[in-house]
């Protein structure tokens, strides 16, 4: 299994190719569709993703695609599951597995990413559906007095557990520590 993980990781970072994030939640894609006055039905979301994944030459620039749960379960217009369609094109299918950043108890203004409950079983299912890597995002906000060591440790712990479970299930873990610098801080504060 270690050799498979290594090979997948190597393919994901191949020269001149990148990873396409197509893991928008239904709520996020609805906002995008609203701007073009398109109803966000499951069929319209499927058709949009079909358009993306069947773009001629996509495999020349994209090594992997991060999918949303709904998308991993969908198929192209000809009935081919999206994970299979991408694999046939030399593109590695992946899956977003965190369930979002929520307020961290006891830490005003800070977040912790959730989704560890039942993750082992979900990863096993996603692997069976064709996913070969997974992504987990942790949000760290830089501001007045934050991040705290508590927040950093809580998110690092979740990222580590996620990564271990991914490897156990044969999926390459991608960890995305997203640092938000939304506050009006000088460079020294941001550096710390």
N, C-alpha and C positions, 0 to 999 in steps of 0.2 A: 504494500500500500504506500509506503514512503516513496518509492520510485515513481508511482503514479502522481502523487502530490507534487513531487519535484518537477516532473515533466509538465504538469498542468501549469504550475507557477511560472516555469520558464516560457511556456507558450503565451501566457498572459502578458508578459513584459517583452515580447518580441520587438525587435527594431521596427520603427516606422509604423507601429500599430498601437492602438489604445483601447481602453475599455469604455464602452457606451453605457451610460446610466439611463436605463429605460424602466426604472423601478418606481415611477410615480404612483402614489396611492390613488384610489378612485376619486378621493376628494380633491387632490392636486390636479389630476387630469381634467376633472370637471371644471375647475377654474380656467384652465387653458382653453377648453372647448367653449366655455361661455364667451370668451373674447371673439370667437368666430361664429357665435350663435349656433353651435352644434350641440344637440342634446347628448349628454354623457350616458349613453346606454352601453350595456356590456358589448353589444354588437359593434357599435361605433368605436369603442375602445379597442376591440379586437381588430377591426379593419385598419385603424390607425397604426397599431403595432405591426400588422401584416405589411403595411406599406413601408414601414421602417426596415423590417427584417428581410424584405425581398428587394431592397434597393440594389440595383446593379452595381457591382464593384465594392460593396460594403466590406467584404472580407479582405480587401486590400488595405483598409485603414483601421479595421476593428478586429481586435483579438478576442474580446469577450464582451458579453452583454449582461448587465445586472437586470434581472427581471423582478417583477412584483409577483406575489402569490397568484393573483388572478391570471397574470400573463403566462406563467409557467404551466398553467392548466389549460391554456387556450391553444388553438390550432389555426393554421393559415386557411385561406379560402378553399384550398384543395384537400383539407382535412389533415394535413401533416402537423403534428404537434410542434409548437414553436421551438422547443428545445432540440428536437430532431432536425428541423429545418436549419437552425443555426449550426448545429454540429456538422451537417452535410456540407455546409459552406465553409467549414474550417474555423468557425467562430465558437468559442466556448460559452455555454450558457451558465449563468450564475443566478443567485437569488438573494434578495434583501431579507434578512431574518429578524432584525430588531423590530420592536413594536412601537418605537418612538421614545423621545426624551420627555420625561415627566419631572415635575418639581421634586427635588431631593429633600426629604423630610429633615427638618432641623437645619437647613441651609438655605435661607432666603435668597432668591435670585439665581440659584444653581439648579442644574438638571442632572438626572441620571437616566441612562438608557435602559429600557425594560425589554423583556422578551426571553429571559432565561427559562421561565417555567414551560415545560414541555418541549424545549428546544431539541433535545436529543431525538425525540420521535419525529419532530418536523423535519430535521435534517435528514433522517433516514428516508422519510417520504420524498423529500426534494431530490435526494440522490437517485431514488427510483424513478423520478419523473425526468431525470436527465441533467440536473444541475451538477456542475463540477467544481464550483467555488461559491462562496457566500460572502456577504458584506454586512458589517455591523458599524453603525455610526454612534460615536459618543460626542456630546456637545459640551465643550468647556468654554465658559464665558469669562473674559477678562474684564474686570471692573474694579470699583472701589472695594478693596478687601477680599476680592475673589479672583481666581478660584482658591478655595480652601484646600488644605491637604486632604480633608475628609472627602470632598467632591472628587478630587483627582484619584484618590485611592478607591473610592466606590466605582468609578468608571473604569479604572485600570483592572480591577477585580472582575468586573462584568466582561470586559474585553478578553481577559485571559481565559475565563471559563468558556466563553463563546469559541475562542480559537481552539482550545483543547477539544471541545465537543465536535467542532468541524473536522479536525484531523482524525478523530476517532471514527467518524462516519465517511472518511475518504474525500472530504471537501477542502479545498484550499481556502483558508480564512483571509479575508481582507479586512483590516482594521482601519477605521476612518475616524481618527480623533479630530473633530472639527473645532478649531479654536475661533471663537467669535470675539472680535475686538470692536464691539459696538459702542463702548463708552468713550468719553473724551479723555484719553490717557496719553501721557507723554511716552516717548520710546523706552525710557528706563522702566516704567511701570509695566509696559507690555513685555519687556525682556524678562522680568521676574516671573 
